Amino acid sequence: MVTKTTELPVTFNPQNTRAVDYEKDLGDPGDFPYTRGIYKNMYRGRLWTMRQYAGYATAEESNARYKYLLAQGTTGLSVAFDLPTQIGLDSDDPLSAGEVGKVGVAIDSLEDMERLFAGIPLDEVSTSMTINATAAILLSLYLAVARKQGVAFNKVRGTLQNDILKEYIARGTYIYPPAPSLRLVTDVFAYCAREVPNWNTISISGYHIREAGSTAVQEVAFTLADGITYVEAALAAGLEIDDFAPRISFFFNAHNNLLEEIAKYRAARRLWASIMRGRFKARDPRSMMLRFHTQTAGSSLTAQQPEVNVVRTTIQALAAVLGGTQSLHTNSMDEALALPTEDAARVALRTQQVIAYESGVADTADPLAGSYAVEHLTDDIEEQAREYLKKIEAMGGMLRGKLKPDTCNARYRSPRIVTRERSKRRSKWWSASIVFRSKRKSR
């Protein structure tokens, strides 16, 4: 499956390409507008975090998988929670029937969280938690485990997804209306700024928007529009821009169109830097840096000939690295069929390691800078994303605006194989969410 934002010419040359103003459009790596990356030496200084997403069944079983991944060389943990945990249900709630431990690990108590991280020192590993509606609660449990381990909060490192807006757009696992949900988000901003300074308080997610059917341009535009909304909410709550913005992070998808994906990340960095400096008057350079995690495209995986998924994942991972990601999850070849086996998870991790240590692409920052095709695509994606942002503002912003039904239908214009297994899982997921929301409304 390949989606294209722009049809490229057969060849690029100075006559059909806009001249690049190096200082204005690119800059050196580590300098505004961060088109070429947020660090001067990029991966020559430190490789991206190899953060494999995992979690299933019980806390003990997930703990065993984390230890396996760490032993294989993963450099960060990423926790998948099951659907009941995501929408605030205990495992013994009748609405949880059939979903406990299915798409992630079940966490009902502090004891569960202690078992999840048993034998894993929280001052030696960073942890990402994919949790939104109940994010504040799961962060509290994680910090309680850190305290029991004797780890000071300023030594705790990791990321909370905490992105409730994309739940209304693309996933559906929200509990509360938007206004109180945003209050929970900004309360986490404020608390962590005071108490947990090395914790990324949000991971604003374009990944799920892309999986729901958006194009690369829409992924950038809707994600940054969500980011603008969170910044505005934090400012309205009385926070200072440079107190919370340095810990904002993002989460993007990686699809098969290699050049477009590389350009997408570069365009997103440049656009966010200009928004933060121009619109919100940020002064701390860290507030302007778009730091992001990438996951390869789950929607591109097929149940048929699953070994070919290794090739897809490799191309997607390469795009993320060439685009300057800060951390990366590579999907396993068998994820269109079931939870990954250990062997498949190891191959997925090895894919990152081969790119890091054997391909040479990490030897210099932004190695494709100056490419006619990449610079053209970067400009084009940024320009189109700006147009979407203007439309969203005209509709009243992400909280008031309503996306048209045809804005996120790129997946239906792309040739793809839809597996019965994936369709069944998606149907079950949404059915459980709809039942929960219907019961909540009836109260």
MARMISE-433500 format. One record per residue (C-alpha): x, z, y. Coordinates in Angstrom, 1 decimal. Layout:
BEGIN
+--------+--------+--------+
|     px |     pz |     py |
+--------+--------+--------+
|      X |      Z |      Y |
...
+--------+--------+--------+
# end
This chain:
BEGIN
+--------+--------+--------+
|     px |     pz |     py |
+--------+--------+--------+
|    0.0 |    0.0 |    0.0 |
|    1.5 |   -1.1 |    3.3 |
|   -0.3 |   -0.7 |    6.7 |
|    1.0 |   -2.5 |    9.8 |
|    0.4 |   -1.5 |   13.4 |
|    2.2 |   -4.6 |   14.7 |
|    2.9 |   -8.0 |   13.2 |
|    6.6 |   -8.7 |   13.8 |
|    8.0 |  -12.1 |   14.7 |
|   10.2 |  -13.9 |   12.2 |
|   13.2 |  -13.0 |   14.2 |
|   14.1 |  -10.8 |   17.2 |
|   16.3 |  -11.9 |   20.1 |
|   16.9 |  -11.0 |   23.7 |
|   14.2 |  -13.6 |   24.7 |
|   11.3 |  -11.9 |   22.9 |
|   12.4 |   -8.3 |   23.3 |
|   12.2 |   -6.0 |   26.3 |
|   15.5 |   -4.9 |   27.6 |
|   16.3 |   -1.2 |   26.7 |
|   17.3 |    1.2 |   29.5 |
|   19.6 |    3.4 |   27.5 |
|   19.4 |    6.5 |   29.7 |
|   15.6 |    6.3 |   30.3 |
|   14.4 |    5.1 |   27.0 |
|   16.9 |    6.4 |   24.5 |
|   19.5 |    8.8 |   25.8 |
|   22.2 |   10.3 |   23.5 |
|   21.0 |   12.3 |   20.5 |
|   20.3 |   15.8 |   21.7 |
|   19.4 |   14.7 |   25.2 |
|   16.0 |   14.0 |   26.9 |
|   13.8 |   12.2 |   25.9 |
|   15.2 |   12.9 |   22.4 |
|   14.3 |    9.4 |   21.1 |
|   17.5 |    9.4 |   19.0 |
|   17.0 |   13.0 |   17.7 |
|   16.9 |   16.5 |   18.9 |
|   20.5 |   17.4 |   18.0 |
|   23.7 |   15.8 |   19.2 |
|   25.3 |   15.5 |   15.7 |
|   22.1 |   15.5 |   13.7 |
|   22.9 |   15.7 |   10.0 |
|   26.6 |   15.8 |   10.5 |
|   26.1 |   19.4 |   11.6 |
|   23.3 |   20.4 |    9.2 |
|   21.2 |   18.4 |    6.7 |
|   17.5 |   18.5 |    6.9 |
|   15.8 |   21.3 |    4.9 |
|   14.8 |   20.1 |    1.4 |
|   11.5 |   21.9 |    1.3 |
|    9.5 |   21.1 |   -1.9 |
|    5.8 |   22.0 |   -1.6 |
|    4.6 |   24.0 |   -4.7 |
|    2.1 |   26.6 |   -5.8 |
|   -0.5 |   26.7 |   -8.6 |
|   -2.3 |   29.1 |  -10.9 |
|   -1.1 |   32.7 |  -10.5 |
|    1.5 |   34.3 |   -8.2 |
|    3.8 |   34.8 |  -11.2 |
|    3.7 |   31.2 |  -12.3 |
|    4.3 |   30.0 |   -8.7 |
|    7.2 |   32.4 |   -8.4 |
|    8.8 |   31.0 |  -11.5 |
|    8.5 |   27.4 |  -10.0 |
|   10.1 |   28.6 |   -6.7 |
|   13.0 |   30.1 |   -8.5 |
|   13.4 |   26.9 |  -10.6 |
|   13.4 |   24.8 |   -7.4 |
|   15.9 |   27.1 |   -5.7 |
|   18.2 |   26.9 |   -8.8 |
|   18.0 |   23.1 |   -8.6 |
|   19.2 |   23.0 |   -4.9 |
|   16.0 |   23.1 |   -2.8 |
|   16.9 |   24.7 |    0.6 |
|   13.5 |   26.0 |    1.6 |
|   10.2 |   27.1 |    0.1 |
|    6.8 |   25.6 |    0.9 |
|    3.7 |   27.4 |   -0.4 |
|    0.5 |   25.6 |   -1.5 |
|   -2.6 |   27.9 |   -1.5 |
|   -5.7 |   27.3 |   -3.6 |
|   -8.9 |   26.3 |   -1.9 |
|  -10.6 |   29.8 |   -2.0 |
|   -7.5 |   31.3 |   -0.3 |
|   -7.7 |   28.5 |    2.3 |
|  -11.3 |   29.2 |    3.2 |
|  -11.2 |   33.0 |    3.0 |
|  -12.8 |   33.6 |   -0.4 |
|  -11.6 |   36.1 |   -3.1 |
|  -11.0 |   34.6 |   -6.5 |
|  -14.0 |   36.4 |   -8.0 |
|  -16.4 |   35.1 |   -5.4 |
|  -19.1 |   32.9 |   -7.0 |
|  -18.2 |   30.1 |   -4.7 |
|  -14.6 |   30.1 |   -6.0 |
|  -15.7 |   29.2 |   -9.5 |
|  -13.7 |   26.3 |  -10.8 |
|  -11.2 |   26.2 |   -7.9 |
|   -9.0 |   29.3 |   -8.4 |
|   -5.4 |   28.2 |   -8.7 |
|   -6.2 |   24.5 |   -8.9 |
|   -4.7 |   23.0 |   -5.7 |
|   -2.4 |   25.9 |   -5.0 |
|   -1.7 |   29.6 |   -5.8 |
|   -4.5 |   32.2 |   -5.5 |
|   -3.6 |   35.0 |   -3.1 |
|   -6.2 |   37.8 |   -2.8 |
|   -4.1 |   40.8 |   -1.9 |
|   -0.7 |   42.2 |   -0.8 |
|    0.1 |   42.7 |   -4.5 |
|   -0.4 |   39.0 |   -5.1 |
|    2.0 |   38.2 |   -2.2 |
|    4.6 |   40.6 |   -3.5 |
|    4.5 |   38.9 |   -6.9 |
|    4.7 |   35.5 |   -5.3 |
|    8.1 |   36.4 |   -3.7 |
|    9.4 |   38.8 |   -6.3 |
|   13.2 |   38.5 |   -6.5 |
|   13.3 |   36.1 |   -3.5 |
|   15.0 |   37.8 |   -0.5 |
|   13.0 |   36.8 |    2.6 |
|   16.0 |   37.0 |    4.8 |
|   17.9 |   34.4 |    2.8 |
|   15.2 |   31.6 |    2.6 |
|   12.8 |   30.0 |    5.0 |
|    9.2 |   29.6 |    3.9 |
|    6.6 |   27.2 |    5.1 |
|    3.0 |   28.2 |    4.4 |
|    0.3 |   25.5 |    4.4 |
|   -2.6 |   27.6 |    5.5 |
|   -4.9 |   27.3 |    8.5 |
|   -8.3 |   29.1 |    8.8 |
|   -6.8 |   32.2 |    7.2 |
|   -3.2 |   31.7 |    8.6 |
|   -3.0 |   35.0 |   10.5 |
|   -3.9 |   36.9 |    7.4 |
|   -1.4 |   35.2 |    5.2 |
|    1.3 |   35.6 |    7.8 |
|    0.5 |   39.4 |    7.9 |
|    0.8 |   39.6 |    4.1 |
|    4.2 |   37.7 |    4.2 |
|    5.5 |   40.1 |    6.9 |
|    4.3 |   43.1 |    4.9 |
|    6.4 |   41.8 |    2.0 |
|    9.4 |   41.4 |    4.3 |
|    9.0 |   44.9 |    5.5 |
|    8.8 |   46.2 |    1.9 |
|   12.0 |   44.3 |    1.2 |
|   13.6 |   46.0 |    4.2 |
|   13.9 |   42.7 |    6.1 |
|   13.7 |   42.9 |    9.9 |
|   11.1 |   40.6 |   11.4 |
|   13.8 |   38.9 |   13.5 |
|   15.5 |   37.8 |   10.3 |
|   12.3 |   36.2 |    8.9 |
|   12.3 |   32.4 |    9.1 |
|    9.6 |   29.9 |    8.3 |
|    6.6 |   28.0 |    9.5 |
|    2.9 |   28.6 |    9.5 |
|    0.7 |   25.5 |    9.5 |
|   -2.0 |   27.2 |   11.6 |
|   -3.4 |   23.9 |   12.7 |
|   -7.1 |   24.3 |   12.7 |
|   -8.0 |   21.3 |   14.8 |
|   -7.0 |   18.8 |   12.1 |
|   -9.3 |   20.7 |    9.7 |
|  -12.3 |   19.5 |   11.8 |
|  -10.9 |   16.0 |   11.8 |
|   -9.5 |   15.4 |    8.3 |
|   -9.8 |   18.2 |    5.8 |
|  -12.8 |   20.5 |    6.4 |
|  -11.3 |   23.9 |    5.4 |
|  -12.3 |   25.6 |    8.6 |
|  -14.3 |   28.9 |    8.7 |
|  -15.1 |   29.6 |   12.4 |
|  -16.1 |   27.4 |   15.4 |
|  -13.3 |   25.8 |   17.4 |
|  -13.1 |   28.4 |   20.3 |
|  -12.6 |   31.5 |   18.2 |
|  -10.4 |   29.5 |   15.9 |
|   -8.1 |   28.6 |   18.8 |
|   -8.0 |   32.2 |   19.8 |
|   -6.6 |   33.1 |   16.4 |
|   -4.0 |   30.4 |   16.9 |
|   -2.8 |   31.5 |   20.3 |
|   -2.8 |   35.2 |   19.2 |
|   -0.3 |   34.2 |   16.5 |
|    1.7 |   32.4 |   19.3 |
|    1.8 |   35.6 |   21.3 |
|    2.6 |   38.0 |   18.5 |
|    5.4 |   35.9 |   17.0 |
|    7.0 |   35.4 |   20.5 |
|    7.2 |   39.2 |   20.7 |
|    7.9 |   40.2 |   17.1 |
|    9.0 |   37.3 |   14.9 |
|   11.1 |   35.1 |   17.2 |
|   12.5 |   32.8 |   14.5 |
|    9.1 |   31.9 |   13.1 |
|    7.5 |   28.5 |   13.8 |
|    4.0 |   29.5 |   14.8 |
|    2.3 |   26.2 |   14.2 |
|    2.9 |   22.9 |   12.4 |
|    0.6 |   20.4 |   14.1 |
|   -0.3 |   18.0 |   11.3 |
|   -0.6 |   14.3 |   11.5 |
|   -0.1 |   14.1 |    7.7 |
|   -3.7 |   14.8 |    6.8 |
|   -5.0 |   12.5 |    9.5 |
|   -2.9 |    9.7 |    8.0 |
|   -4.1 |   10.6 |    4.5 |
|   -7.6 |   10.4 |    5.8 |
|   -7.1 |    6.8 |    6.8 |
|   -5.5 |    6.5 |   10.2 |
|   -2.8 |    4.0 |   11.2 |
|    0.7 |    5.1 |   12.3 |
|   -0.3 |    4.9 |   15.9 |
|   -3.4 |    6.9 |   15.4 |
|   -1.4 |    9.5 |   13.5 |
|    0.9 |   10.0 |   16.5 |
|   -1.9 |    9.9 |   19.1 |
|   -4.3 |   12.3 |   17.4 |
|   -1.5 |   14.7 |   16.4 |
|   -0.1 |   14.9 |   20.0 |
|   -3.6 |   15.2 |   21.3 |
|   -4.1 |   18.3 |   19.1 |
|   -0.7 |   19.5 |   20.4 |
|   -1.9 |   19.2 |   24.0 |
|   -5.0 |   21.1 |   23.1 |
|   -3.0 |   24.0 |   21.6 |
|   -0.7 |   24.1 |   24.6 |
|   -3.7 |   24.2 |   27.0 |
|   -5.3 |   27.0 |   25.0 |
|   -2.1 |   29.1 |   25.0 |
|   -1.7 |   28.6 |   28.8 |
|   -5.3 |   29.6 |   29.3 |
|   -4.6 |   32.8 |   27.3 |
|   -1.9 |   33.7 |   29.8 |
|    1.2 |   32.7 |   27.9 |
|    4.1 |   31.1 |   29.6 |
|    5.0 |   27.6 |   28.4 |
|    8.6 |   28.3 |   27.6 |
|    7.8 |   31.5 |   25.8 |
|    5.8 |   29.8 |   23.0 |
|    6.5 |   26.0 |   23.1 |
|   10.0 |   26.2 |   21.5 |
|    8.4 |   27.4 |   18.3 |
|    5.8 |   24.6 |   18.1 |
|    6.5 |   22.2 |   15.3 |
|    4.9 |   19.1 |   13.8 |
|    4.2 |   17.6 |   10.4 |
|    4.1 |   13.9 |    9.8 |
|    3.4 |   11.5 |    6.9 |
|    5.9 |    9.0 |    5.6 |
|    4.5 |    5.7 |    4.3 |
|    5.9 |    2.5 |    2.8 |
|    6.5 |    0.4 |    6.0 |
|   10.1 |    1.5 |    6.5 |
|   10.7 |    0.2 |   10.0 |
|    7.3 |    1.2 |   11.4 |
|    7.7 |    4.7 |   10.0 |
|   11.2 |    5.2 |   11.5 |
|    9.9 |    3.9 |   14.9 |
|    6.9 |    6.2 |   14.6 |
|    9.0 |    9.3 |   14.6 |
|   11.2 |    8.1 |   17.4 |
|    8.1 |    7.3 |   19.6 |
|    6.5 |   10.6 |   18.9 |
|    9.6 |   12.5 |   20.0 |
|    9.9 |   10.5 |   23.2 |
|    6.2 |   10.8 |   24.0 |
|    6.0 |   14.6 |   23.3 |
|    9.1 |   15.2 |   25.5 |
|    7.6 |   13.4 |   28.4 |
|    4.3 |   15.2 |   28.0 |
|    5.9 |   18.6 |   27.9 |
|    8.2 |   18.0 |   30.9 |
|    5.8 |   15.9 |   33.0 |
|    2.4 |   17.4 |   32.3 |
|    3.2 |   21.0 |   31.4 |
|    6.4 |   21.5 |   33.5 |
|    8.4 |   22.9 |   30.7 |
|   12.0 |   23.7 |   31.7 |
|   13.5 |   25.0 |   28.4 |
|   14.8 |   21.9 |   26.6 |
|   13.6 |   23.4 |   23.3 |
|   10.1 |   23.2 |   24.6 |
|   10.4 |   19.4 |   24.9 |
|   11.9 |   18.9 |   21.4 |
|    9.5 |   17.6 |   18.8 |
|   10.7 |   19.2 |   15.6 |
|    8.9 |   18.0 |   12.5 |
|    8.5 |   18.3 |    8.8 |
|    7.8 |   15.2 |    6.7 |
|    6.0 |   14.7 |    3.4 |
|    5.9 |   11.4 |    1.6 |
|    2.5 |    9.8 |    1.3 |
|    0.3 |   11.2 |   -1.4 |
|   -2.3 |    8.5 |   -0.9 |
|    0.3 |    5.8 |   -1.9 |
|    0.8 |    7.3 |   -5.4 |
|   -0.8 |    5.6 |   -8.4 |
|   -1.7 |    6.9 |  -11.8 |
|   -0.9 |    3.6 |  -13.3 |
|    2.9 |    3.1 |  -13.9 |
|    3.7 |    6.4 |  -12.3 |
|    7.5 |    5.7 |  -12.6 |
|    7.1 |    3.2 |   -9.7 |
|    6.1 |    6.2 |   -7.5 |
|    9.7 |    7.2 |   -7.5 |
|   10.5 |    4.0 |   -5.7 |
|    7.7 |    4.5 |   -3.2 |
|    8.8 |    8.0 |   -2.5 |
|   12.5 |    7.0 |   -2.1 |
|   11.5 |    4.4 |    0.6 |
|    9.3 |    6.9 |    2.4 |
|   12.0 |    9.7 |    2.3 |
|   14.6 |    7.3 |    3.6 |
|   12.2 |    6.5 |    6.6 |
|   11.9 |   10.2 |    7.3 |
|   15.7 |   10.7 |    7.3 |
|   16.4 |    7.6 |    9.4 |
|   13.7 |    8.8 |   11.7 |
|   15.4 |   12.2 |   12.2 |
|   13.2 |   14.7 |   10.3 |
|   14.1 |   18.4 |   10.3 |
|   12.7 |   19.1 |    6.8 |
|   11.3 |   17.0 |    4.0 |
|    9.1 |   17.2 |    0.9 |
|    9.3 |   14.3 |   -1.6 |
|    6.3 |   13.9 |   -3.9 |
|    6.7 |   13.9 |   -7.6 |
|    5.9 |   10.7 |   -9.6 |
|    3.1 |   12.3 |  -11.6 |
|    1.1 |   13.8 |   -8.7 |
|   -1.7 |   11.2 |   -9.0 |
|   -2.3 |   12.6 |  -12.5 |
|   -1.8 |   16.4 |  -12.3 |
|    0.4 |   19.1 |  -10.9 |
|    4.1 |   18.0 |  -11.1 |
|    6.0 |   18.8 |  -14.3 |
|    9.4 |   20.4 |  -13.9 |
|   11.1 |   17.2 |  -14.8 |
|    9.1 |   15.2 |  -12.2 |
|    9.7 |   17.9 |   -9.5 |
|   13.5 |   17.8 |  -10.2 |
|   13.6 |   14.0 |   -9.8 |
|   11.7 |   14.3 |   -6.5 |
|   14.3 |   16.8 |   -5.3 |
|   17.2 |   14.7 |   -6.6 |
|   15.8 |   11.8 |   -4.5 |
|   16.5 |   13.8 |   -1.4 |
|   19.9 |   14.9 |   -2.6 |
|   21.0 |   11.3 |   -3.4 |
|   19.9 |   10.2 |    0.1 |
|   21.8 |   13.1 |    1.6 |
|   25.1 |   12.9 |   -0.3 |
|   25.4 |    9.4 |   -1.6 |
|   23.7 |    6.9 |    0.7 |
|   25.7 |    7.4 |    3.9 |
|   22.7 |    7.4 |    6.2 |
|   23.3 |   11.0 |    7.2 |
|   26.9 |   10.2 |    8.5 |
|   25.8 |    9.2 |   12.0 |
|   22.9 |   10.1 |   14.3 |
|   20.0 |    7.6 |   14.6 |
|   21.9 |    4.8 |   12.8 |
|   19.3 |    2.2 |   13.6 |
|   19.4 |    2.7 |   17.4 |
|   19.6 |   -0.6 |   19.3 |
|   18.0 |   -2.6 |   16.5 |
|   15.7 |   -5.1 |   18.1 |
|   13.0 |   -4.5 |   15.6 |
|   13.2 |   -0.7 |   15.7 |
|   13.3 |   -0.5 |   19.5 |
|   10.4 |   -2.9 |   19.8 |
|    8.3 |   -1.0 |   17.3 |
|    9.2 |    2.3 |   19.0 |
|    8.1 |    1.0 |   22.4 |
|    4.9 |   -0.5 |   20.9 |
|    3.8 |    2.6 |   19.0 |
|    4.4 |    4.8 |   22.1 |
|    2.5 |    2.4 |   24.3 |
|   -0.5 |    2.2 |   21.9 |
|   -0.4 |    6.0 |   21.4 |
|   -0.6 |    6.5 |   25.2 |
|   -3.7 |    4.3 |   25.3 |
|   -5.4 |    6.5 |   22.7 |
|   -4.4 |    9.7 |   24.6 |
|   -6.1 |    8.2 |   27.7 |
|   -9.3 |    7.4 |   25.7 |
|   -9.3 |   10.9 |   24.2 |
|   -8.9 |   12.5 |   27.7 |
|  -11.7 |   10.3 |   29.0 |
|  -14.0 |   11.6 |   26.2 |
|  -13.2 |   15.2 |   27.2 |
|  -10.3 |   16.0 |   25.0 |
|  -10.0 |   16.8 |   21.3 |
|  -12.6 |   19.6 |   21.5 |
|  -15.2 |   17.6 |   23.3 |
|  -14.5 |   14.0 |   22.3 |
|  -15.9 |   12.4 |   19.2 |
|  -13.8 |    9.9 |   17.3 |
|  -15.6 |    6.7 |   16.4 |
|  -16.2 |    6.2 |   12.7 |
|  -14.0 |    3.1 |   12.7 |
|  -10.9 |    4.7 |   14.2 |
|   -9.6 |    6.1 |   10.9 |
|  -10.4 |    3.3 |    8.4 |
|   -7.0 |    1.7 |    7.9 |
|   -7.0 |    2.7 |    4.3 |
|  -10.0 |    0.5 |    3.6 |
|   -8.1 |   -2.5 |    5.1 |
|   -5.2 |   -2.0 |    2.7 |
|   -4.9 |   -3.1 |   -0.9 |
|   -4.6 |    0.0 |   -3.1 |
|   -5.4 |    1.4 |   -6.5 |
|   -7.9 |    4.2 |   -6.5 |
|   -7.6 |    6.3 |   -9.6 |
|  -10.5 |    8.0 |  -11.3 |
|   -8.5 |   11.3 |  -11.3 |
|   -7.9 |   11.2 |   -7.6 |
|  -11.5 |   10.4 |   -6.8 |
|  -12.7 |   13.2 |   -9.0 |
|  -10.4 |   15.7 |   -7.3 |
|  -11.3 |   14.6 |   -3.8 |
|  -15.0 |   14.8 |   -4.7 |
|  -14.7 |   18.3 |   -6.1 |
|  -12.6 |   19.4 |   -3.1 |
|  -15.2 |   18.3 |   -0.5 |
|  -18.1 |   19.5 |   -2.6 |
|  -16.7 |   23.0 |   -2.6 |
|  -16.1 |   22.9 |    1.1 |
|  -19.5 |   21.6 |    1.9 |
|  -21.2 |   24.3 |   -0.3 |
|  -19.2 |   27.0 |    1.5 |
|  -20.1 |   25.6 |    4.9 |
|  -23.8 |   25.2 |    4.0 |
|  -24.0 |   28.8 |    2.8 |
|  -22.2 |   30.0 |    6.0 |
|  -24.7 |   28.1 |    8.2 |
|  -27.7 |   29.5 |    6.3 |
|  -26.5 |   33.0 |    7.2 |
+--------+--------+--------+
# end
